Amino acid sequence: MDDDGPDGAVSPAVLVVVGAGPRATGLVERIAANAPELWDGARALHIHLVDPYPPGPGRVWRHEQSPLLRMNSMAEDVTMFTDESSTIEGPVRPGPSLAEWAAQFSGRGPRHTPGYEPVDAEVLAELRSLSGADFPTRRAQSAYLDWVFRRAVAELPPSVTVEVHPTTATAVTGPPDGRQCVHLAGRTAPLAADLVVLTQGHLGSAPAAEHRTHAAFARRHGRFHLPPEFSADADLSGLRPGEHVVVRGFGLAFIDLMVLLTEGRGGTYRPGPGGSLTYVPSGREPVLHVGSRRGVPYHSKTRYRLGGPRPALPRYFGPRAVDLLLTRSGPLDLRRDVWPLMAKEIGYGHYHELFHAHPGRTALAWPEFAAAYDGLDWYADEMAALVAAAVPDPVDRLDFEALDRPLDGRSFRTPEAFQDFLREHIAQDVARREDPEFSADLGAFHALLSVYGQLPRLVASGRLTARSVADHLDGWWHGFFSFLASGPPGDRLRQLHALSRAGVVRFVGAGMRVGTDEAAGTFTATSPTVPGRAVHATALIEAYLPAPSLARTEDPLLRDLFRRGSLSEEVVADATRTHRSGLLSVSPVDARVLDPALGGPHPRRLALGAPTNSRSVAAFARPRTDAPAFRQNDAVARRLLRALSGAGAADGVGGERATAPA
């Protein structure tokens, strides 16, 4: 790195962070936390943050989106700060959760930043009334992230400064043993950097082949087609009132689109007995025919707290279990070798809460059950016998297969019969997730989070088969986790129930297949759930986020690096299969970008978060869950400070000199 300026003075170290959303904010917070130990102030450090969207919230959580869109987490379950659970080398610096931060505006909590108030009056009013069990708007989260960013910058030592560039980074160039040049849209001179960190977050991508085919069909017939898109950015103005729309996807993207096309078009809800809702249409709504692989919406989020003590996790699938898995010879299959341990861990969380909070529904004492549970495999016949003997009511037992595919083996003679069935399914799900008598579900949820936090190291080991990564990890597990743990608030499913009764939403079924009818000029949707039934519609919406793809990414910097061969897509291969995940390959040790031209990690370029194969996606977390992203942010911040202070100055952040091949 360049140490001397033109007048002989020591020049500042320069770090460029591309992306200024929550992940970059978390990194800056960790730099501030570790600077007292690792940055002596003898040299200045200048941090450039490059993002066209506001620093802190970034694109996904920016203020400028519909006030109707909400988070799928309660306010007390959202934090950007480390705590006593965090297994990090740097200092723990606790901070308020979103709920604790909001309490200051109504006088219920301490003032975290005197004089700071969100500029939007509606958001301020929401924060003043927000309780920990509320599901905040995304604009409330935007205000929180804005404050966290400001706090992180304010806590940097005087020798460390931050400059925000509200534009897009288009390219990064430079030799591995010299300064990097980060090129910006609308600016001739690039930013010169000692190190570059990519934290762009969730990215859009150009449509895949199937979506291009459907788009071409829509153009030929004057129809509407929306490929995978971020809901807040989608242009829905082309959908006409009363138009029939096939919607593929039943997760959070669908819920957002449902809101925008109903309440967002002037519809309202009238409350009824028992928390029920009746939808009063505006007349501007389209008719949504929704289906997916499962054919049912994601499970509602729980709205209660644990009734018993928090289980000590991890227990069966923690660091030691991963160590033992990695000592085995040969490749690992996630469903065969790993899932039984994961399932046992989740089961432990479920039954720990059931036995402690609802002992009257169990037939054994907890110590007796736990001792027997410890010695059994999840899928052993003896485990099933133990659970049957100890938990008399099947409704209290954890059945992953039934949870995962609730429509398997079911079919309905008429669409109306299926509508009735699924409305009842939704009503029962909401009731269970809001009844503390079923808090064992929350115990399982806590264990799910623990399991999720252990997987990155196993994936980084490279020991999983290509089939395991493609079909089991990125396919089944990601979908299963989201289905159980990342569903909408119960109020959204009550609204869905009301929209179904009003005829605005129609359920298609599981295993939905989308096709086209060239003669009629319509999109079609079929499902084995209602055999012989085909829906014809003049519009198609793909209600899910774009899949990761470096080849089709909308991010100009990543696209440029990929085309120049300066970064690689994750490829997992074995004797029978090759899987390309679309994710940016980084070193599992230190998050450096793997550069094919160098044959290894680039010493001056790192990448964090959603676009990378670290699979540490979430930038914020529930308190006291030892969040993987916080662990990674801390480790990377410490490496950056050591390198930029001069300890690894000549060779970049990795400590190994890399040179371009001759």
Disulfide bonds with the S-S distance in Angstrom:
none
